[in-house]
Amino acid sequence: MHVIHWAPAPRRPGLLARIGDAMARHRRVVIGVQWAVVLAYAVLVVLPAWLPLPPAGASIVDNLTLAAQFAFWGLWWPFVILGTMLFGRVWCGVLCPEGALAEAASRHGLGRAIPRWVRWGGWPFVAFVLTTVYGQLVSVYEYAQAALLVLGGSTVAAAAIGFVYGRGVRVWCRYLCPVSGVFALLARVAPLHFRIDRAAWAAFPARSAAVDCAPLLDVKHLRGAAQCHACGRCSGHRGAVVLAARSPNAEILGSTPRDVRTGEALLLVFGLLGVAIGAFQWTLSPWFVAGKQAAAAWLVDHESFALLDDGAPWWLLTHVPQAGDVFTWLDGIAILAYIAAVAVVLGGTVYAGVRGAARLARTDWRVLALALVPLAGIGIFLGLSMLTLTQLRAEGVMVPALGALRAALLALGLGWSAWLGWRMLARAGVGGARRGLARLAFAAALAPVGAAWWLSFFVW
């Protein structure tokens, strides 16, 4: 009598794993989507710059310039931020036109070695600050020419870097993109990621080709979603890479000092929680208006009129006389001064609170700073949505219970970051009075950020 031993059928991969594998199998479809986005991007960025200003009474449904403004600043960027927090850097790997152009240029370019200056770790912070501030000076949200200058200039730079350096990779995206550092921070809370099973990787019985990873990552040792562009091309590699769900807190709570660089922490504290808030806030702030008026009165009293001249070129300061929108040199200086003041005061307060809490808890301040990611991401989304709501109001569309929605999102960001910070401080191993003081210091880092957004939404 023969005994038949039934082996259990192999478990079918879950839905997420199948989606990831489909992204790897159907690369042509992904590339087709990328080029469709490139085409739409070119139409919305280039054409409006050559059209006249929208006439009075124009609408986003009958004017390409207004439609492009709403597409980019009302929908595109707010939901790229939100999407990164929910799905990781899918925007970078599947949709971003700059990434597609940079990779295409690199496949047919010079293929030179990546120089040390490109690899400098401070570029994400510097590029973000310069792009954000420059965009405010030329009114990038309001005028198509300014949008073409900023967005188009970045795209040309991406393609040029891709053509010169690397071979079939995304050097621009990895090192120089002005928002790459922002996405790397926000993706840390994404509940979806490509999980690497190192044991399965090592146990794979056959030789395999190297992963074609466009952002030049060491996939085998990938520890989170921060740098992964979620393009899916490595899914299923050596039976060890799979798209999977995780706790949105897992990557931050599991971070160690080797997982976060000083430049990333500074971008978070002084960039997203300093420069960005100042950029969103200056048009609303009565302090900005009072300071500029006082400076103008002083200049007039002293018969010094050079800074009141409005003859700056449009590519340096906003100069659209047809719309009655012309910046003087004083306007430009005032904008720079306000954003810098907010970055120093607000960012400095956050830095002092986080640094003090980390010292009390005897932990690394850069790791503890990652607890601020939820607050920063929700704040950036709320700030960009101000543009969305302004454009919708111009169309006669009002969002019900707007104040309550904003308050709820702000409370979510503050509460989430506070919970993460307190968990990280508890796991640092100190107790008693030191832990209590560390928690107070961390709360002191959160409070001014909440106050800044409260002023913007409910006071000014």
TAURHU-V679734 format. One line per field, one symbol per residue. psi: psi as a letter, one per 20 degrees, with the letter a starting at -180 (. if undefined). burial: b if it has 9 or more other C-alpha atoms within 8 Angstrom, else e. A space follows every 10 residues. Layout:
psi->???
burial->???
This chain:
psi->ppppoppqqp ppqrgghhgg hhhhhlhhgg hggghhhggg ggghggghij qrqprpiqri ijphghgggh gghhgfggig gghhhhjalh gghhhphggg hggghhhjbh kqqorhhhip iighgghggg ggghhhhjlh hhphghghgg ghghgghghg ghhgqrokrm gghhhiphjg hghhghiijp iqroppohgh ghipirqqqq pmogjlqnhh jpiaigipjk iiiipipkki ppprqrpiig gghjqrhiip rghghhgggh fhjfggghhh hhihphgggg gghggghggg hjlojgijqk jqqhigqpnm hhjknpprhh gggggggggg gggggghhgg ggggggghgh ilrphhghhh iiggggghgg ggghihgghg hhhhjjpppq kgghgggggg hggggghggg ghghhhiiiq achggghghg hhhhhhghgg hghgghhig.
burial->eeeeeeeeee eeeeebbbbb bebbeebeeb bebbbebbee bbbbbbbbbe eeeeeeebbb eebbbbbbbb bbbbbbbbbb bbbbbbbbbb bbbbbbbbbb bbbbbbbbbb beebeeeeee eebbbbbbbe bbbebbbbbb bebbbbbbbb bbbbbeebbb bbbbbbbbbb bbbbbbbbbb bbbbbbbbbb bbbbbbebeb beebeeeeee eebbbbbeee eeebbbebbb bbbbbbebeb bbbbeeebeb bbbebebeeb bebbbbbbbb bbbbbbbbbb bbeebeebee bbeeebeebb eeeeeeebbb ebebeebbbb eeeebbbbbb bbebbbebbb ebbbbbbbbb bbbbbbbbbb bebbbbbbbb bbbbbbbbbb bbbbbebbbe bbbeeeeeee eeeeebeebb ebbbebbbeb bbbbbbebeb eeebbbbbbb bbbbbbebbb ebbbbbbeee
